[in-house]
Amino acid sequence: HVQLVESGGGVVQPGGSLRLSCAASGSGFSITTMGWYRQPLGKERELVATMTGGGSTDYADSVKGRFTISADNAESAVWLQMNNLEPEDTAVYYCHATLLPELTPLWGQGTQVTVSS
Protein backbone atom coordinates (compact mmCIF):
# COMPACT_ATOMS: atom_id res chain seq x y z
CA HIS A 1 0.00 0.00 0.00
CA VAL A 2 1.57 3.28 -1.16
CA GLN A 3 0.88 6.63 0.46
CA LEU A 4 2.04 10.19 -0.16
CA VAL A 5 2.86 12.17 2.97
CA GLU A 6 3.08 15.96 2.68
CA SER A 7 4.45 18.63 4.98
CA GLY A 8 5.46 22.26 4.94
CA GLY A 9 2.28 24.27 4.56
CA GLY A 10 1.46 27.26 6.72
CA VAL A 11 0.73 30.96 6.85
CA VAL A 12 3.10 33.46 5.27
CA GLN A 13 3.01 37.15 4.37
CA PRO A 14 3.01 38.28 0.73
CA GLY A 15 6.53 38.12 -0.65
CA GLY A 16 7.49 35.33 1.71
CA SER A 17 8.62 31.78 1.01
CA LEU A 18 7.56 28.26 1.88
CA ARG A 19 8.90 24.84 0.99
CA LEU A 20 6.55 21.89 0.60
CA SER A 21 7.77 18.31 0.93
CA CYS A 22 6.22 15.03 -0.14
CA ALA A 23 7.47 11.48 0.18
CA ALA A 24 5.99 8.17 -0.89
CA SER A 25 5.85 5.48 1.76
CA GLY A 26 5.44 1.78 1.17
CA SER A 27 7.25 -0.76 -0.93
CA GLY A 28 7.11 -2.52 -4.24
CA PHE A 29 6.16 0.47 -6.36
CA SER A 30 7.65 2.58 -9.14
CA ILE A 31 6.80 6.18 -9.89
CA THR A 32 7.07 7.87 -13.27
CA THR A 33 5.99 11.43 -12.50
CA MET A 34 5.56 13.46 -9.31
CA GLY A 35 4.16 16.91 -8.89
CA TRP A 36 2.00 19.42 -7.08
CA TYR A 37 -1.53 20.63 -7.66
CA ARG A 38 -3.55 23.17 -5.71
CA GLN A 39 -7.18 23.91 -5.06
CA PRO A 40 -8.24 27.37 -3.93
CA LEU A 41 -11.42 27.54 -1.87
CA GLY A 42 -14.44 27.22 -4.13
CA LYS A 43 -12.38 26.53 -7.24
CA GLU A 44 -11.21 23.51 -9.19
CA ARG A 45 -7.93 21.74 -8.59
CA GLU A 46 -5.17 23.00 -10.90
CA LEU A 47 -1.66 21.97 -11.85
CA VAL A 48 1.18 23.84 -10.18
CA ALA A 49 4.28 21.92 -11.25
CA THR A 50 5.30 18.42 -12.29
CA MET A 51 8.55 16.58 -12.87
CA THR A 52 9.08 13.35 -14.80
CA GLY A 53 11.54 10.65 -13.86
CA GLY A 54 13.81 12.00 -16.59
CA GLY A 55 13.85 15.44 -15.01
CA SER A 56 11.52 17.29 -17.38
CA THR A 57 9.44 19.95 -15.63
CA ASP A 58 6.20 21.73 -16.32
CA TYR A 59 4.88 24.79 -14.48
CA ALA A 60 1.66 26.73 -14.44
CA ASP A 61 2.18 30.15 -16.01
CA SER A 62 1.13 31.84 -12.77
CA VAL A 63 4.05 30.35 -10.81
CA LYS A 64 6.86 30.42 -13.38
CA GLY A 65 9.88 32.22 -12.04
CA ARG A 66 8.63 31.99 -8.44
CA PHE A 67 8.20 28.27 -7.74
CA THR A 68 10.76 25.49 -8.26
CA ILE A 69 10.05 21.77 -8.23
CA SER A 70 12.72 19.22 -7.38
CA ALA A 71 12.66 15.49 -6.84
CA ASP A 72 14.73 12.56 -5.67
CA ASN A 73 13.69 9.50 -7.65
CA ALA A 74 15.63 7.12 -5.42
CA GLU A 75 13.73 8.38 -2.38
CA SER A 76 10.42 8.88 -4.22
CA ALA A 77 10.27 12.39 -2.82
CA VAL A 78 9.36 15.73 -4.31
CA TRP A 79 9.67 19.30 -3.06
CA LEU A 80 8.17 22.62 -4.07
CA GLN A 81 10.11 25.78 -3.22
CA MET A 82 7.71 28.71 -3.32
CA ASN A 83 9.17 32.21 -3.34
CA ASN A 84 7.61 35.64 -3.64
CA LEU A 85 4.25 34.25 -2.58
CA GLU A 86 1.11 36.16 -3.45
CA PRO A 87 -2.37 36.08 -1.86
CA GLU A 88 -3.57 34.35 -5.04
CA ASP A 89 -1.35 31.38 -4.12
CA THR A 90 -3.58 30.62 -1.14
CA ALA A 91 -4.93 27.10 -1.57
CA VAL A 92 -4.73 23.52 -0.41
CA TYR A 93 -1.68 22.01 -2.10
CA TYR A 94 -1.75 18.34 -3.07
CA CYS A 95 1.16 16.10 -3.89
CA HIS A 96 0.56 13.81 -6.87
CA ALA A 97 2.36 10.75 -8.22
CA THR A 98 1.78 8.45 -11.18
CA LEU A 99 2.47 4.82 -10.38
CA LEU A 100 3.80 2.27 -12.86
CA PRO A 101 2.94 0.13 -14.68
CA GLU A 102 -0.72 1.12 -15.04
CA LEU A 103 -0.19 4.90 -14.65
CA THR A 104 -2.32 4.89 -11.51
CA PRO A 105 -2.78 8.38 -10.00
CA LEU A 106 -2.00 8.79 -6.30
CA TRP A 107 -2.79 11.86 -4.18
CA GLY A 108 -1.56 13.13 -0.85
CA GLN A 109 -3.90 14.40 1.86
CA GLY A 110 -3.26 18.06 1.09
CA THR A 111 -1.57 20.85 3.01
CA GLN A 112 -2.92 24.38 3.46
CA VAL A 113 -0.91 27.35 2.25
CA THR A 114 -2.22 30.77 3.24
CA VAL A 115 -0.65 34.00 2.02
CA SER A 116 -1.96 36.94 3.96
CA SER A 117 -0.79 40.12 5.60
Protein Blocks (a to p, Z undefined) as FASTA:
>chain_A
ZZdddehiacddehiacddddddedehiacfbdcdddddehiacddfbdcdfkopacddf
klgokaccdddfklopacdddehiafklgccddddddddfklpacddebiaddddZZ
